[in-house]
Amino acid sequence: MFVKKIANDIRKRLNCKILHVGENIVGMDFHLDKLKSLINIKLKEVRMIGIYGIGGIGKTIIAKAICNSISYQFDGWCFLENIRETKNCSSLLQLQQKLLNDILKGREMKFHNIDEGINVIKDRLHSKRVLIVVDHVDSLCQLECIVGSRDWFCPGSRIIITTRDKHLLDVHGVDETYEAKELNYKDSVELFSRYAFKQSSLEDEYKNLLNHAIGYAKGLPLALKVLGVFLYSKTVPEWESSLRKLEKKLPMEIESVLKISFDGLDDMEKDIFLDIACFFKGKDKDFVSRILDGCNFYAESGIRVLVDKGLLTISNSKLDMHGLLQHMGWEIVRKQCLKEPGRRTRLWEGEDVYHVLTRNTGTEEIEGIILDLSMSKQIEFSTKAFESMKRLRLLKIHQDALYDSMVKYCKDVHIPKGHLTGGFRFPSYKLRYLHWDGYPWKSLPSSFHVENLVELSLQSSCIKKLCDNKVFENLKVLNVSYSLDLFEIPDCSNMPNLEILIVKGCQKLRDLPRGIYKLKCLKTLCCTGCSKLESFPEIMEVMENLRELYLDRTGIKSLPWSIEHLKGIQYLDLAHCENLKSLPDSICNLRSLKILHIHNCAKLYKLPSMLRSSMVNISQNLPFGSSEVDRAFPITNYFLQSASRYHDNLKPEFIQRGSPQPESQSKRSHWENDQMTEVILTDGCCLYWLEELDLSYCNLKEGGITIEAFHLPSLHVLNLSGNNFCKIPPNISKLSKLRILKMNHCKWILKIPELPSSIREIDAHDCPYLLPLQRQTQLFQSLLNCLKSDIQGFERGFGSSNLFVSGSLYDGKGISLFIDGSSGDPGWIRHQNMGNEVTIQLPLNWYEDNDLLGFSLFSFHVPFNGLIEEKPEGEKGEEYPSPCSLKCELSFLDDEQFGIVDDLFLDSFCGCYNNKSGVSDKVWMTYYPKVAVREMYHSNNYRLLKASFPFRGTSVKVEKCGIGLIYANGLAADQNTIHNAKSQS
């Protein structure tokens, strides 16, 4: 029996027909490994696998390669190639007959209709393990006629389907899907070189042009092949000329393949694709959807279709597409009229827009125009240029690229360079989107058609008021930021569907409309920087939808009691309101409020009397600070910082959040000299869901904080920085979920207390009286417990690398400690070296030693006063995210073996690093768990462990570093061999 099985296997292999996949195949092993794991040949069930991706990505080649690799393991197989457009009855019948003939080896099957063919397939293939590949499917009916159901086939059979439309695979119910993606840079160079130079390596004289060619193809195998063939044997000047031409015109071989997916769209989907290709690539999905919905394009549905067909991707809420697909879209529009851009539907290139506007060649064919004045030459045109554009939907004349960001601090919008003559006459009734930076007129013209307008953005304009007696029925966004002459906003009843209103930096605006509460759809109101705005209107009715209210840097003196009617408000920004004196008690009724931002309000002296009972109910996971909104501190923190004033003998007063750094202490507000009494978190708080607690710079004295851990069971982040106590409450060890403890700039702190085993990050820099590390025995027992806890987490699948906590400075596995260098270096770590590299020889069979828990890594940093240009070769051009940016590269280094273990990062955004004279020595120490080392390195071939701490162009550099071994009972005390590496200062 065994011999017979071997004979059958050999016969199958010898008789197996090999499908041609070509010679210049790159990166195929990666695809085959992935697909084999999805196919899982050992399973006895019928499995369907889908391969999808854009045209030219290599789906057919991949399917042929996997078929060649596994087909011998089946009783029969069939590859139905390129069945696209096979939809009529006779063609489908031919497919059914080919399927049966290929598998049954020439036994001619006769049937006269599709249903009869299905019955024959089920009858003849039900007892055979078969492999069927259905290539280039573009219709569900094709699958229903050929591989309609799993029960047609014998257990163990495999069906592979290739398509450009992922939605087809979802509808058909395949078991697994595999996306064929673009080649990486290395494989792209190799494939391109095989065609361009007939070899896999690059000729020296063409190296400077290589990146241009590879960047053009963007990893698409078809494009790399076409481009390589096109450039073969050409000289360098011919290459340069050809590449410039390709920027303007897509090669026909590429366009014809890519355009197949476009041709399969309906008219609305085509319009959406072309709008995105010409105007909206890289833009926010919600922004684009709002505009396209205003054009009656049903954006959500259309965008989903484009994504399913591989014509569009969405990443971080941004719309994107392959560069060659965008080129294809441009080419489709250009071909609408090759010689006269005024007869095309969309204009986006500066030269074409300049031509149309200066020569008045626009026609009613034009639907959209974008003119980026920062990218084009000086332009002078008359508004008569728009008179013939009666179908214009989109018009954007702008200076700055950052036009989507509604409420984000950025540089002021510059007035565009350009000159317009004549009054503004705009005949189009179809205009949905008007964005005109530096709009030069004082109002919109009386003849302006606003009824279909969805978004109106007139930043840095000369406008004083919009217009009289106009109803903006469909307007959802109005942005008149930095319009310095604006003094009036239209009656709210004229904008019934407005969702976003931005009047940022309008310094002459004194009042908001009294009827603003009538804007029932309003979600965001931004008045940032309106210095003349002294009052906020009464909210006479409940506003459920307003989520964000920005009144920072305004002249607001107080808020009305009716502010409580903002039932849906989540963000309220009152920062830098220098005239704000008090807040109404009714603010405590804002049950949805998550962030209250009121720092730098010097005149604020009184808090609402019921603040305690309100705020404790809305403590949530709140961010510390990275964006305009995120800089706001959690409202629960606001209560806790302020609660210290609620003492029996003290009148409640406002306590500033307190973010000043040591170098600016003299600038602190008048409250600083008063001694804080205490902050007690007890039964009255019930902060059960609180995850982040910031009590930094509250001027808390000794005994000024008591933490009842029972009422903070969810706390992840605790920030006690900048306070004046000598010790941290010992019961902090009871905070069982605490992962991050920040206590930097605590000038009088003596030691770090016993910590909960959940801790993964400690920041205690600039604590000058902290006891030397050698005397902090309790600290290192805590770190050992934390490491053991982290190891247990890895074993359960959620170690330190698998969890992200907002506010973290450390990005890496293990436990991180960042302290002042005045505490000394950890002397018990015997393997130390001057410079920024150290290598240690690990014991034999280190990976099997259960007592070895991990490695202690440390680096001693000193102030760096040199220039950034002094960075080592290879790191130039790298941008660092913070004033103090540290990195540890952990690797194995042996005679014949090299392996990268991990990269660890620590970034501190503390303001003390902005002043170089205030930077002091620092120690960064990490307990790295052995269990985090990948199994591939569990060998005696990997015994030399190297830690490198490269200079990252910031305020500190490494003076010395070290590695130690951590055992279950503590650090290793024995002296192993140390190999000193060359130091890099």
HUWO-V981897 format. One line per field, one symbol per residue. psi: psi as a letter, one per 40 degrees, with the letter a starting at -180 (. if undefined). burial: I if it has 16 or more other ideal C-beta (glycine too) atoms within 10 Angstrom, else O. A space follows every 10 residues. Layout:
psi = ???
burial = ???
This chain:
psi = dddddddddd ddddehhhhh eidghheddd dddddddddg ddheihhhhh hiiiieefdd ddddddddde deeidiihhg hgeiegdidd dddddddddd dddegehhhh ieiddddddd ddddedehhi hhhhhfheid ddddddfdid ediiheihhh hiiehddddd defidiihhh iiiidddddd ddddddefie ihhdeedded dddddddfeh dddddddddd eheiiddddd ddddddddhh iddddddded dddeiidddd ddddddddde heihdddddd ddddefegdd ddddddddee eiihhfeihi iidddddddd ddddedhddh deeidhhehd ddddddddef eiiedhdihh hhdeeiihhh iieddedege ehdhhhhidi dgedhdfhhi iihihihihi iiihhhehee hdhhhghfhe ieiiidehhe dehdhhhgif ieidiciifh hgdehdhhhf ifgeehehii hdeegdehdh hhfhegeehd iihdfdeege ehdhhheheg deheihihge ihhdehdhhh eifiehdiii dedeegdehd hhhfifgeeh diiidedeeg eehdhhhfif gdehehihde dddddeefha hhidhdadde ehiidddddd dddeegidei hhihhidgei idefdeeiid edehhicihh gadedfgdeh dhhhfifefh aheehhhgdd efeehdhhhf ieifidiihd edeegeehdh hhfifgdehd ihihiieehe hhhfifgdeh iiddefdddd dddddddddd dddddeefad eehhhhehdh giiahhhhii eeeiigdehd gihiaeiihi hiiifdeehd dhdahhhihh hiiheaidee iiheeiehhi eidhhiihhh iihideihhh dihiihhheh edeehdeehi iihhhhhhhd eehideegie egehhhhhgi hffaeiihdi iihihhidea iheihihhhh ihih.
burial = OOOOOOOOOO OIOOOOOOIO IOOIIIIIOO IIOIIOOIIO OOOOOIIIII IIIIIIIIII IIIIIIIIOI IIIIIIIIII OOIOOIOOOO OIIOIIIIII OIIOOOOOIO IOOIOOIIOI IOOIIOOIII IIIIIIIIIO OIIOIIIOOO OIIOOIIIII IIIIIIOIIO OIOIIIIIOI OIIOOOIIII IIIIIIIOOO OIOOOIOOII OOIIOIIIII IIIIIIIIOI IOOOOOOOIO OIIOOIOOOI IOOIIOIIII IIOIIOOIII IIIIIIIIII IOIIIOIIII IIIIIOIOIO OIIOIIIIII IIOOOOOIII IIIIIIIIII IIIIOOOOOO IIIIIIIIII OIIIIIIOOO OIOOIIIIII IIIOOIOOIO IIIOIIOIIO IIIIIIIIII OOIIOIIOOO OOIIIIOIOI OOOIOIOIOO IIIIIIIIIO IOIIOOOIOI OIIIIIIIII IIIOIIOOOI OIOIIIIIII IIIOOIOOII OIOIIOOIII IIIIIIIOIO OIIOOIIIIO OIIIIIIIII IOIOOIOOIO OOIOOIIIII IIIIIIOIIO OIIIIIOIII IIIIIIIOOI OOIOOIIIII OOIIIIIIII IOOIOOIIOO IIOIIIOIII OIIIOOOIIO IIIIIIIIII IIIIIIOOOO OIOIIIIIII IOOOOOOOIO IIOOOIIOIO IOOOIOIOOI IIIIIIIIII IOOIIOIOIO IIOIIIIIII IIIIIOOIIO OIIIIOOIII IIIIIIOOIO IIIIIIIIII IIIIIIIOOI IOIOOIOOII OIIIIIIIII IOIIOOOOII IOOOIIIIII OIIIIIIIII IOIIIIOOII IIIOIIIIII OIOOOIIOOO OIIIIIIIII IOIIOOOOOO IOOOOOOOOI OIIIIIIIII IIIOOOOOIO IIOIIIIIOI IIIOOOOOIO IIIIIIIIII OIIOOOIOOO OIIIIIIIII IIIIIIIIII IIIIIIIOOO IIOOOOOIOO IOOOO
